[in-house]
Amino acid sequence: MRKLLTVILVLLLIGCSIFVFKSFHKTSGVRDTGSDADGRSAKLTLHYGGDKSGKRVKIGKYIAIPSYSVAGEGAGKDGNGGRVEISAKPTSNKSLKRELEPTITGNPDRGVSQKTPKIKFKYAGEYRVEYKLKGEDSSTLDSKTVYVKALPDKKLKTRGVAICMYHYVYPSGKKDAGVNANFISTGDLEAELKYLKKNHYYYPTWKEIREYVDGKLVLPDKSIVITFDDGAKSFFKYGKPLLEKHRIPATSFLITSKGGKKLVEKYSSDYIQYQSHTHDMHRPGGRIGHGGVMTALTEKEVVEDLKRSQRICGNTEALAYPFGDVTGKTERYVRKAGFICAVTTAYGKVRPGDSPMALNRIRMSEGQSLKAFANAVN
């Protein structure tokens, strides 16, 4: 009898201990929160209701991130169902300097399924789209990952990118008889540079311009390329200091037979990139367009000239055609020389689907107003 009473007493004590333990945890608010980084067992989980990995979309198109819901203890009761962070990152680690791929945070309303804001991919390629369920202490409770492929789109509708074509610069108030439409005063140039800076323009590289016209990259709406042709003394004396003052990058297209090597060495700059305006083909001798000799030379002659110019400039990305003269034949020669872009003097913006070997530019003319400049580049 004594043994039986002892057993009963022990069982009662165990039962009381379990009751007290459960009561303590209930009143203190402690609960299992999910399958976090420490491997704890989850009661709060993320339910992803979207597409499987491998979804394909075109760049520049908004894709609706599919709905999700949070289920488990606490979800749908006290509103503490956790928050969901959705990030979209290119697996190639590509990113623009100014505009990165988005990271979005969604807060489920008491555990009910929600659709997050849409995501727009800016680069062609594969993206890792990751959903993370975060607890109140910011620990990761659950996660889901899918992969989406963004495809190029040469028909993408954009505002276009202005490649501005300048030539010569003269000091304001000292306009002489030699000033023509290819000149710009220091005052007008500085006003335009200030406008670009104030309005937060993006200055794409030539590689980014090539990706843009190939439909592989969405550039910011306010994107612009600044170019100066011929490597004139007035550019180095008056234009270059203004670009450096306002920290705006530009390309100087050099005719390298005209002291190109000395110019590159003497005027090295963090804001000026030297590219080819050919070595010795900026002269008459042809019968096409403005009569530049480039269209009259053989493939071997053209390629040799361009290669020589590239070596002097130290860059191989872009070419400015002499006098803007371009044919299908010269485009092939330029490609063979290794350029990824070439610009003409034809007026207009650059858009996806354009030929990278015959890109339009917008001529900057003497006396144009700031309003005219703004209208041209926007």
VMD Tcl script that draws the C-alpha trace (Angstrom):
set ca {
  {0.00 0.00 0.00}
  {2.86 2.36 0.91}
  {4.54 1.63 -2.45}
  {1.30 2.41 -4.32}
  {0.91 5.74 -2.49}
  {4.53 6.59 -3.34}
  {3.95 5.91 -7.05}
  {0.79 8.02 -7.03}
  {2.63 10.87 -5.31}
  {5.45 10.78 -7.86}
  {2.97 10.86 -10.77}
  {1.18 13.83 -9.21}
  {4.44 15.71 -8.83}
  {5.37 15.05 -12.48}
  {1.94 16.21 -13.62}
  {2.20 19.42 -11.60}
  {5.67 20.13 -13.02}
  {4.41 19.78 -16.62}
  {1.44 22.08 -15.87}
  {3.67 24.75 -14.34}
  {6.14 24.54 -17.26}
  {3.40 24.99 -19.86}
  {1.75 27.82 -17.92}
  {5.05 29.69 -17.65}
  {5.75 29.49 -21.40}
  {2.22 30.51 -22.26}
  {2.21 33.61 -20.05}
  {5.73 34.68 -21.07}
  {4.88 34.60 -24.80}
  {7.63 32.14 -25.79}
  {6.80 29.99 -28.79}
  {8.50 28.12 -31.62}
  {8.84 30.62 -34.43}
  {10.03 28.64 -37.40}
  {12.77 26.75 -39.12}
  {15.50 29.36 -38.67}
  {19.22 29.31 -39.25}
  {19.71 27.28 -36.06}
  {17.47 24.49 -37.33}
  {14.72 24.93 -34.75}
  {11.43 23.24 -35.61}
  {8.99 25.70 -37.22}
  {5.39 26.51 -36.46}
  {5.44 29.71 -38.54}
  {6.12 28.93 -42.21}
  {6.11 30.68 -45.59}
  {3.82 29.28 -48.27}
  {4.94 30.34 -51.76}
  {2.15 30.20 -54.32}
  {4.05 31.26 -57.40}
  {5.77 29.99 -60.51}
  {8.43 27.35 -60.49}
  {12.04 28.13 -61.29}
  {12.74 28.74 -64.97}
  {10.11 31.38 -65.68}
  {11.11 33.53 -68.67}
  {10.27 37.22 -69.11}
  {11.62 40.06 -71.27}
  {13.72 42.78 -69.71}
  {11.97 46.01 -68.91}
  {8.66 44.24 -68.36}
  {7.12 44.26 -64.93}
  {6.44 40.79 -63.61}
  {4.00 40.25 -60.75}
  {5.75 38.42 -57.95}
  {3.28 35.63 -57.10}
  {1.24 35.53 -53.91}
  {2.45 34.08 -50.65}
  {1.00 33.44 -47.22}
  {2.32 32.87 -43.72}
  {0.85 30.05 -41.71}
  {1.37 28.70 -38.22}
  {0.99 29.74 -34.62}
  {0.43 33.49 -34.45}
  {-0.36 33.95 -38.17}
  {-3.84 35.32 -38.71}
  {-4.45 35.90 -35.00}
  {-2.49 38.77 -33.51}
  {-1.03 40.16 -36.75}
  {2.47 39.05 -35.80}
  {2.81 36.73 -38.77}
  {6.26 38.07 -39.52}
  {7.37 40.13 -42.50}
  {8.40 38.83 -45.89}
  {11.38 40.28 -47.77}
  {11.65 39.61 -51.49}
  {14.92 40.31 -53.29}
  {15.75 39.96 -56.99}
  {19.44 39.84 -57.82}
  {21.18 38.91 -61.09}
  {23.28 35.79 -60.67}
  {25.98 37.39 -62.86}
  {26.42 40.16 -60.25}
  {25.66 42.81 -62.87}
  {24.25 46.08 -61.59}
  {24.04 49.66 -62.71}
  {25.91 52.23 -60.65}
  {22.75 54.18 -59.85}
  {19.84 51.79 -60.18}
  {20.11 48.41 -58.50}
  {17.62 45.60 -58.75}
  {14.85 45.99 -56.16}
  {14.39 44.51 -52.74}
  {10.78 44.53 -51.57}
  {9.26 44.04 -48.13}
  {5.69 42.79 -47.77}
  {3.71 42.51 -44.52}
  {1.01 39.84 -44.67}
  {-2.27 41.07 -43.24}
  {-2.93 38.59 -40.42}
  {-1.62 35.68 -42.43}
  {-3.75 36.26 -45.55}
  {-2.12 35.70 -48.96}
  {-0.80 38.86 -50.58}
  {0.77 39.90 -53.86}
  {3.83 42.05 -53.49}
  {4.69 45.02 -55.74}
  {5.96 44.09 -59.20}
  {9.63 43.75 -60.09}
  {11.27 45.08 -63.27}
  {14.47 43.39 -64.46}
  {17.04 45.75 -65.99}
  {19.63 43.24 -67.24}
  {19.18 40.22 -69.48}
  {20.23 37.07 -67.69}
  {19.27 34.83 -64.80}
  {17.92 36.21 -61.52}
  {17.69 34.68 -58.09}
  {14.37 35.71 -56.53}
  {14.40 34.95 -52.81}
  {11.59 35.17 -50.29}
  {12.58 35.40 -46.63}
  {10.15 35.22 -43.71}
  {11.56 37.34 -40.88}
  {10.55 37.10 -37.24}
  {10.19 39.93 -34.78}
  {13.86 39.60 -33.87}
  {14.81 39.77 -37.60}
  {15.89 36.13 -37.67}
  {15.05 34.15 -40.81}
  {12.23 31.75 -40.02}
  {11.66 30.30 -43.48}
  {12.72 30.99 -47.07}
  {11.89 30.08 -50.66}
  {14.07 30.63 -53.74}
  {13.18 30.59 -57.45}
  {15.17 31.49 -60.57}
  {13.79 33.67 -63.36}
  {15.41 34.31 -66.75}
  {15.17 37.81 -68.27}
  {15.44 37.79 -72.07}
  {16.75 40.57 -74.37}
  {14.16 42.78 -76.07}
  {15.24 44.90 -79.05}
  {11.70 46.27 -79.35}
  {11.68 47.67 -75.83}
  {10.04 51.10 -75.81}
  {12.21 53.72 -74.10}
  {12.71 57.48 -74.14}
  {16.00 56.90 -75.92}
  {19.51 58.02 -74.99}
  {21.05 61.24 -76.30}
  {24.67 61.03 -77.45}
  {25.64 64.71 -77.59}
  {28.12 65.85 -80.23}
  {30.26 68.88 -79.39}
  {33.35 70.14 -81.21}
  {34.97 73.44 -80.20}
  {34.71 75.72 -77.16}
  {35.36 79.47 -76.89}
  {35.40 81.75 -73.82}
  {32.16 83.63 -73.22}
  {32.33 87.26 -74.30}
  {35.15 86.64 -76.77}
  {33.34 85.46 -79.86}
  {35.41 86.18 -82.96}
  {34.82 85.81 -86.68}
  {36.00 82.19 -86.69}
  {33.20 80.96 -84.43}
  {30.66 78.86 -86.33}
  {27.81 76.44 -85.52}
  {30.27 73.81 -84.25}
  {31.37 76.03 -81.36}
  {29.85 76.51 -77.90}
  {30.67 79.19 -75.36}
  {32.03 78.29 -71.94}
  {28.97 79.90 -70.36}
  {26.50 77.82 -72.38}
  {28.51 74.63 -71.86}
  {28.68 75.14 -68.10}
  {24.93 75.86 -67.95}
  {24.26 72.55 -69.71}
  {26.59 70.63 -67.42}
  {24.91 72.17 -64.37}
  {21.53 71.15 -65.77}
  {22.67 67.53 -66.11}
  {24.06 67.51 -62.60}
  {20.99 69.15 -61.06}
  {18.71 66.62 -62.76}
  {20.82 63.61 -61.74}
  {21.64 62.21 -65.16}
  {23.32 58.84 -65.56}
  {26.39 58.57 -67.83}
  {26.54 55.06 -69.33}
  {29.74 53.48 -70.57}
  {30.10 52.46 -74.21}
  {29.72 48.86 -73.11}
  {26.39 49.77 -71.50}
  {25.31 51.61 -74.66}
  {26.06 48.46 -76.67}
  {24.05 46.30 -74.25}
  {21.23 48.87 -74.42}
  {20.91 48.83 -78.22}
  {21.20 45.03 -78.20}
  {18.15 44.94 -75.92}
  {20.10 43.45 -73.02}
  {19.98 46.42 -70.64}
  {17.40 48.94 -69.46}
  {19.11 52.28 -68.82}
  {17.65 54.97 -66.55}
  {15.34 57.37 -68.41}
  {17.77 60.21 -67.74}
  {20.85 58.80 -69.45}
  {23.25 60.77 -71.64}
  {26.65 60.46 -73.36}
  {28.85 63.53 -73.87}
  {31.28 63.51 -76.82}
  {33.73 66.05 -78.27}
  {35.11 65.46 -81.78}
  {38.54 66.23 -83.28}
  {40.63 66.78 -80.10}
  {40.76 70.54 -80.66}
  {42.98 72.81 -78.58}
  {39.92 74.80 -77.50}
  {38.39 71.66 -76.00}
  {41.45 70.99 -73.86}
  {41.80 74.64 -72.85}
  {38.17 75.44 -72.05}
  {36.00 72.30 -72.22}
  {38.03 69.76 -70.28}
  {38.38 71.95 -67.15}
  {34.59 72.42 -66.99}
  {33.93 68.68 -67.28}
  {36.43 68.05 -64.48}
  {34.99 70.85 -62.36}
  {31.51 69.32 -62.51}
  {32.78 65.73 -62.50}
  {30.93 64.75 -65.65}
  {32.54 62.06 -67.84}
  {32.97 62.60 -71.58}
  {34.56 60.99 -74.62}
  {37.10 62.86 -76.73}
  {37.28 61.42 -80.27}
  {40.85 61.99 -81.45}
  {42.32 62.12 -84.96}
  {45.45 60.42 -83.71}
  {47.72 61.43 -86.61}
  {47.40 65.01 -85.33}
  {49.51 64.65 -82.21}
  {47.24 62.04 -80.65}
  {49.93 60.38 -78.54}
  {51.05 63.66 -76.96}
  {47.45 64.70 -76.28}
  {46.64 61.44 -74.49}
  {49.76 61.71 -72.35}
  {49.46 65.43 -71.60}
  {45.74 65.56 -70.88}
  {45.20 62.35 -68.94}
  {42.03 62.70 -66.86}
  {39.66 60.70 -64.69}
  {36.75 62.29 -66.57}
  {37.96 62.20 -70.18}
  {38.14 58.96 -72.18}
  {39.97 59.00 -75.50}
  {38.46 57.05 -78.40}
  {39.15 56.88 -82.13}
  {38.18 59.41 -84.79}
  {40.52 57.34 -87.01}
  {44.26 57.83 -87.36}
  {44.53 59.46 -90.79}
  {41.13 59.11 -92.49}
  {39.63 62.46 -91.51}
  {40.37 63.92 -94.94}
  {38.74 64.08 -98.38}
  {39.11 61.40 -101.03}
  {35.79 59.59 -101.28}
  {32.57 60.05 -103.25}
  {29.98 59.09 -100.64}
  {28.26 61.43 -98.20}
  {30.57 64.30 -97.32}
  {33.40 62.82 -99.39}
  {35.60 61.36 -96.66}
  {38.35 59.01 -97.79}
  {37.35 56.17 -95.46}
  {34.61 54.98 -97.84}
  {37.10 54.74 -100.71}
  {39.77 52.62 -98.98}
  {40.17 48.85 -98.87}
  {39.34 46.71 -95.86}
  {43.02 46.22 -95.07}
  {43.76 49.95 -95.23}
  {40.81 50.87 -93.02}
  {41.44 48.19 -90.38}
  {45.17 49.00 -90.17}
  {44.37 52.70 -89.68}
  {41.79 51.96 -86.98}
  {44.08 49.55 -85.13}
  {46.83 52.16 -85.06}
  {44.40 54.73 -83.67}
  {43.22 52.30 -80.98}
  {46.77 51.72 -79.80}
  {47.36 55.45 -79.39}
  {44.05 56.15 -77.65}
  {44.39 53.13 -75.38}
  {40.72 52.22 -75.95}
  {38.82 50.07 -78.45}
  {35.17 50.64 -77.55}
  {33.98 53.47 -79.80}
  {34.67 55.16 -83.15}
  {33.38 58.45 -84.60}
  {33.16 58.20 -88.40}
  {35.00 61.04 -90.19}
  {32.38 63.51 -91.48}
  {29.73 61.03 -90.32}
  {30.07 59.02 -93.56}
  {29.05 55.38 -93.10}
  {28.12 52.50 -95.40}
  {27.43 48.83 -94.88}
  {30.99 48.16 -96.00}
  {32.57 50.55 -93.51}
  {30.40 49.09 -90.73}
  {31.89 45.67 -91.45}
  {35.42 47.09 -91.35}
  {34.76 48.78 -88.02}
  {33.45 45.53 -86.53}
  {36.53 43.69 -87.79}
  {38.77 46.27 -86.09}
  {37.13 45.30 -82.78}
  {34.93 48.29 -81.96}
  {31.68 47.65 -80.09}
  {30.08 51.02 -80.99}
  {30.42 53.63 -83.73}
  {28.73 57.03 -83.97}
  {27.61 59.08 -86.95}
  {26.44 62.67 -87.36}
  {22.85 61.60 -88.15}
  {20.45 63.42 -85.82}
  {18.48 61.51 -83.24}
  {18.51 59.53 -80.03}
  {19.74 55.97 -79.63}
  {17.19 53.21 -78.92}
  {17.08 49.43 -78.54}
  {17.31 47.75 -81.94}
  {19.56 50.42 -83.50}
  {22.73 49.33 -85.26}
  {25.62 49.63 -82.78}
  {27.87 50.49 -85.73}
  {25.78 53.50 -86.84}
  {24.53 55.29 -83.74}
  {22.78 58.66 -84.01}
  {23.96 61.75 -82.18}
  {22.49 65.13 -81.30}
  {24.55 68.06 -82.53}
  {25.13 70.83 -80.00}
  {25.12 74.17 -81.83}
  {26.43 77.63 -81.02}
  {23.82 79.89 -79.44}
  {21.30 77.18 -78.52}
  {19.27 78.02 -75.41}
  {19.28 75.92 -72.27}
  {15.61 75.15 -72.95}
  {16.50 73.85 -76.42}
  {19.23 71.70 -74.90}
  {16.84 70.26 -72.29}
  {14.22 69.50 -74.95}
  {16.81 67.74 -77.11}
  {18.20 65.45 -74.41}
  {14.93 64.58 -72.61}
}
mol new
graphics top color blue
foreach p $ca { graphics top sphere $p radius 0.5 }
foreach p [lrange $ca 0 end-1] q [lrange $ca 1 end] { graphics top cylinder $p $q radius 0.2 }
display resetview
